[in-house]
Amino acid sequence: MYDFNHHRPGSVAEAASALAGASDGKLLAGGMTLIATLKQRLASPSDLIDLGAIAELKGIKEDGGALVIGAMTTHATVANDATVKAKIPALAALAEGIGDAQVRNCGTIGGSIANNDPAADYPAAVVGLGATVHTDKRQIAADDFFTGMFETALDEGEIITAVSFPIPEKAGYAKFANPASRYAIVGVMAASGPAGTRVAVTGAAPSVFRVGDAEAALGGGFSADSVSGVTVGADGLNADMHASADYRAHLVSVMLRRAVESAG
């Protein structure tokens, strides 16, 4: 790796100050992507601002009909939290299916959505559950947050502090996983509740997207039979050594039905 200055601030304000003062600073959350990028010498930031010591960025609480999850909360914590399991079991199941034990115990929800890997699981949860992303400067609606492959609405120097998920009446997540990495070749979150009826797909395209036809079908009755005829086109979908665009389009329909079934 290249040389860099390491900062370990104790508050969000200190982190923002360190980031603003760096010539080319990067925020370090769990490091699941950034550390590998540095090791491959694909990035050479002047400063790393490590968020690991900021207590205010960790934890899960229920507040006003929503679950608020701190940005530095690990996937393992989300997967095992009793409140998450009781209020949004689909979110706990999603987190349990991320990577392996090491990734789940190091990776964070804030780091995942800020990176916006096209095959990550959390974007489907954020969009599918109609969440709100909180930063040190503002609040961003889920539909406005993910803007493209590895791109988000975050401004330069903006720090995610938490994600709030409205507690749905029903929600289910189903994923066809890469057997080695457990990244989503296709993952679908289907939910109904205060944020409306929503279906979000990850892994299939350069960024997470909603399926309007599925949402309309589920609006008339939240059942697997309601979406049995819903399909998506292959145009614009990802194609790689793991799956063609046509196969991913097929998987969207299959995972959609399984997601609805898992919602009970």
Backbone torsions as a table, in degrees:
resi	resn	phi	psi	omega
1	MET	NA	157.9	174.3
2	TYR	-75.7	161.1	173.5
3	ASP	-70.4	146.2	174.7
4	PHE	-155.7	162.6	175.6
5	ASN	-89.4	132.8	-178.2
6	HIS	-106.4	127.8	178.2
7	HIS	-118.5	141.2	177.3
8	ARG	-130.7	76.4	-177.0
9	PRO	-68.2	159.1	-179.5
10	GLY	-103.4	-0.8	179.9
11	SER	-149.7	164.2	178.2
12	VAL	-64.5	-38.7	179.5
13	ALA	-61.9	-42.4	178.0
14	GLU	-65.1	-38.1	178.9
15	ALA	-64.8	-43.4	179.2
16	ALA	-63.3	-38.6	179.0
17	SER	-66.0	-43.8	179.5
18	ALA	-64.6	-39.1	179.8
19	LEU	-66.6	-42.0	-179.4
20	ALA	-66.2	-30.0	-177.7
21	GLY	-86.0	-5.3	-178.6
22	ALA	-90.4	145.2	178.1
23	SER	-71.3	-33.1	176.9
24	ASP	-152.4	73.5	-175.7
25	GLY	-90.4	150.6	176.0
26	LYS	-130.3	141.0	175.3
27	LEU	-81.7	136.6	178.1
28	LEU	-112.3	116.3	176.1
29	ALA	-99.6	-106.3	176.6
30	GLY	-79.9	-21.7	177.8
31	GLY	79.7	10.9	-175.3
32	MET	-65.1	-29.1	176.6
33	THR	-104.6	-44.1	-173.2
34	LEU	-64.9	-43.8	-178.5
35	ILE	-63.4	-41.3	177.4
36	ALA	-64.1	-37.7	178.0
37	THR	-64.0	-40.9	178.4
38	LEU	-66.6	-41.0	-179.6
39	LYS	-63.0	-32.9	178.3
40	GLN	-85.5	3.0	-179.8
41	ARG	57.4	35.8	176.1
42	LEU	-91.6	-8.2	176.1
43	ALA	-146.0	148.5	-179.7
44	SER	-141.2	66.4	-179.7
45	PRO	-66.6	152.1	177.6
46	SER	-75.3	-29.6	-175.6
47	ASP	-142.9	142.1	169.3
48	LEU	-112.1	125.2	178.4
49	ILE	-104.2	102.8	-174.1
50	ASP	-81.4	119.0	-177.2
51	LEU	-89.0	4.0	-171.7
52	GLY	-64.8	-21.7	-177.1
53	ALA	-97.3	6.6	-176.5
54	ILE	-93.1	101.1	-174.7
55	ALA	-63.3	-33.1	-176.4
56	GLU	-66.8	-13.7	-179.9
57	LEU	-93.3	3.1	-176.9
58	LYS	-117.3	150.2	173.3
59	GLY	117.0	165.2	-177.8
60	ILE	-133.5	133.8	177.3
61	LYS	-145.7	154.6	173.8
62	GLU	-96.2	129.7	-175.6
63	ASP	-147.4	113.5	174.4
64	GLY	57.8	43.3	178.1
65	GLY	80.3	16.4	179.0
66	ALA	-138.6	155.4	170.0
67	LEU	-97.8	125.1	179.7
68	VAL	-106.9	118.7	-175.4
69	ILE	-115.4	122.1	179.3
70	GLY	-62.4	147.5	-173.7
71	ALA	-60.9	-31.6	-178.0
72	MET	-94.1	15.5	175.1
73	THR	-75.7	130.8	-175.5
74	THR	-77.5	159.8	176.8
75	HIS	-58.7	-39.9	-179.4
76	ALA	-63.1	-38.8	178.5
77	THR	-65.0	-43.7	177.3
78	VAL	-61.9	-43.0	-177.3
79	ALA	-64.1	-33.3	-172.8
80	ASN	-103.2	-4.0	-176.2
81	ASP	-70.9	130.6	-176.4
82	ALA	-64.6	-36.7	-179.6
83	THR	-68.1	-42.3	177.6
84	VAL	-62.6	-44.7	179.8
85	LYS	-61.1	-35.0	-177.5
86	ALA	-80.3	-39.2	-172.5
87	LYS	-93.5	-41.1	178.8
88	ILE	-136.7	73.3	-177.2
89	PRO	-58.7	-28.3	178.3
90	ALA	-63.9	-34.0	179.1
91	LEU	-70.9	-39.4	176.0
92	ALA	-64.0	-41.3	179.3
93	ALA	-65.2	-41.0	177.6
94	LEU	-58.9	-47.9	-178.6
95	ALA	-64.1	-36.0	178.9
96	GLU	-65.6	-24.7	-177.7
97	GLY	-91.7	4.4	-179.4
98	ILE	-81.7	126.1	171.1
99	GLY	49.1	-141.2	176.4
100	ASP	-116.6	-174.8	-175.2
101	ALA	-60.4	-38.9	-179.9
102	GLN	-64.9	-44.9	178.6
103	VAL	-62.1	-43.5	-177.9
104	ARG	-66.2	-31.4	-178.5
105	ASN	-87.0	-11.5	178.1
106	CYS	-111.7	-41.6	-176.7
107	GLY	-68.0	150.2	-176.1
108	THR	-124.1	157.4	179.3
109	ILE	-65.9	-40.5	179.6
110	GLY	-65.1	-42.7	178.4
111	GLY	-63.6	-38.6	-178.5
112	SER	-64.4	-48.8	-175.5
113	ILE	-76.0	-28.3	176.2
114	ALA	-67.6	-35.3	178.6
115	ASN	-74.1	-37.0	178.6
116	ASN	52.4	51.5	171.4
117	ASP	-62.8	134.8	-177.4
118	PRO	-62.7	-17.1	-179.9
119	ALA	-107.1	9.8	179.4
120	ALA	-75.1	155.0	-177.9
121	ASP	-82.7	-42.0	-170.9
122	TYR	-58.9	-34.6	177.1
123	PRO	-55.0	-36.3	177.6
124	ALA	-64.5	-36.9	178.9
125	ALA	-70.1	-43.6	-178.3
126	VAL	-61.8	-48.0	-178.7
127	VAL	-76.3	-43.9	-177.0
128	GLY	-65.1	-29.0	179.4
129	LEU	-98.8	0.5	178.4
130	GLY	65.2	43.8	-176.0
131	ALA	-75.5	170.9	174.0
132	THR	-123.2	130.9	178.5
133	VAL	-94.5	122.7	179.7
134	HIS	-98.5	135.2	175.6
135	THR	-124.0	179.0	177.5
136	ASP	-73.4	-2.2	-177.8
137	LYS	-123.0	-24.8	-172.1
138	ARG	-168.9	-175.9	172.6
139	GLN	-119.3	138.2	-176.2
140	ILE	-125.0	124.9	178.2
141	ALA	-67.2	148.1	-176.7
142	ALA	-54.3	-42.8	-176.2
143	ASP	-67.1	-16.8	180.0
144	ASP	-101.9	-7.7	-169.6
145	PHE	-81.7	-48.6	-176.2
146	PHE	-89.0	117.9	-171.8
147	THR	-111.7	-11.8	-179.7
148	GLY	169.8	-179.5	-178.3
149	MET	-58.6	120.1	-178.3
150	PHE	57.7	24.3	-178.9
151	GLU	-127.8	141.5	177.9
152	THR	-136.5	177.6	179.3
153	ALA	-81.9	1.3	-178.9
154	LEU	-62.9	135.1	174.2
155	ASP	-81.5	164.6	176.4
156	GLU	-58.4	126.8	178.0
157	GLY	83.2	1.8	-179.8
158	GLU	-83.2	138.6	-174.4
159	ILE	-118.4	124.8	174.2
160	ILE	-69.2	132.3	178.6
161	THR	-109.2	-31.9	-178.5
162	ALA	-166.1	165.6	172.5
163	VAL	-129.1	128.5	178.3
164	SER	-108.8	127.7	-178.1
165	PHE	-110.3	115.8	172.2
166	PRO	-58.6	134.8	-177.9
167	ILE	-74.0	116.6	-175.7
168	PRO	-81.3	164.1	171.5
169	GLU	-75.9	-38.9	177.9
170	LYS	-142.6	144.2	175.2
171	ALA	-160.3	143.0	177.2
172	GLY	-147.1	148.2	178.2
173	TYR	-130.4	135.0	177.1
174	ALA	-134.9	138.6	-175.8
175	LYS	-136.0	136.7	167.1
176	PHE	-98.5	107.0	-168.7
177	ALA	-96.3	146.4	166.6
178	ASN	-61.9	126.5	-173.8
179	PRO	-65.7	-21.6	-179.4
180	ALA	-90.2	-52.4	-174.3
181	SER	-92.8	-21.7	-173.7
182	ARG	66.9	11.9	167.5
183	TYR	-63.4	157.5	-178.9
184	ALA	-81.3	116.0	165.5
185	ILE	-70.0	-40.4	166.3
186	VAL	-150.8	131.8	174.3
187	GLY	-133.5	138.9	-177.1
188	VAL	-128.9	128.3	171.2
189	MET	-109.3	125.7	176.8
190	ALA	-121.6	131.4	-175.3
191	ALA	-149.2	155.1	175.0
192	SER	-139.4	132.4	-178.1
193	GLY	171.4	-151.0	-176.6
194	PRO	-61.3	-23.6	177.8
195	ALA	-88.7	4.5	-178.3
196	GLY	94.0	-172.3	175.7
197	THR	-92.5	122.4	-172.2
198	ARG	-136.8	142.9	175.0
199	VAL	-133.0	123.1	-179.3
200	ALA	-126.0	140.0	-176.0
201	VAL	-119.7	130.5	174.1
202	THR	-119.0	159.9	176.6
203	GLY	85.9	-26.7	-173.2
204	ALA	-84.1	-26.9	-172.9
205	ALA	-134.4	175.8	179.2
206	PRO	-59.3	-24.3	175.2
207	SER	-149.1	163.7	-179.7
208	VAL	-58.6	145.7	178.2
209	PHE	-145.8	158.2	177.4
210	ARG	-96.6	155.9	179.7
211	VAL	-115.5	98.7	-175.3
212	GLY	-61.9	-38.9	-179.6
213	ASP	-63.1	-39.1	178.9
214	ALA	-67.9	-40.6	179.0
215	GLU	-63.3	-41.2	178.4
216	ALA	-64.4	-41.3	180.0
217	ALA	-64.6	-42.7	-179.4
218	LEU	-71.6	-24.1	177.2
219	GLY	-63.9	-24.5	177.8
220	GLY	-88.8	-3.8	-179.6
221	GLY	159.3	117.5	-174.1
222	PHE	-84.1	85.7	179.7
223	SER	-146.9	157.8	179.4
224	ALA	-62.5	-33.8	179.3
225	ASP	-63.8	-30.7	-177.9
226	SER	-63.9	-28.7	-176.0
227	VAL	-108.0	13.6	-175.4
228	SER	-63.1	-25.7	-179.2
229	GLY	-103.5	5.7	-177.2
230	VAL	-80.3	129.6	177.1
231	THR	-133.4	163.2	172.7
232	VAL	-125.6	151.6	178.6
233	GLY	-78.8	158.4	-178.5
234	ALA	-83.7	-14.8	-178.6
235	ASP	-60.5	128.0	178.3
236	GLY	85.1	-4.1	179.4
237	LEU	-82.7	159.6	-179.9
238	ASN	-68.2	148.9	173.6
239	ALA	-141.9	126.8	-179.1
240	ASP	-153.7	-167.2	-177.4
241	MET	-66.8	-16.4	-177.4
242	HIS	-90.0	-33.0	-177.9
243	ALA	-165.4	141.0	175.7
244	SER	-77.6	168.5	177.0
245	ALA	-62.9	-40.2	179.1
246	ASP	-63.1	-41.1	-179.6
247	TYR	-68.0	-39.1	177.1
248	ARG	-63.0	-39.0	177.5
249	ALA	-60.6	-42.5	176.6
250	HIS	-62.9	-42.5	-178.2
251	LEU	-64.5	-32.5	177.7
252	VAL	-57.7	-45.3	179.7
253	SER	-64.1	-41.8	-179.2
254	VAL	-67.3	-47.1	-178.6
255	MET	-68.9	-30.9	175.9
256	LEU	-60.6	-49.2	-179.9
257	ARG	-62.0	-41.3	179.8
258	ARG	-66.7	-36.9	178.7
259	ALA	-63.6	-44.5	178.4
260	VAL	-64.1	-42.5	177.7
261	GLU	-60.3	-40.1	-177.4
262	SER	-71.1	-18.2	178.0
263	ALA	-75.3	-8.2	174.0
264	GLY	82.9	NA	NA
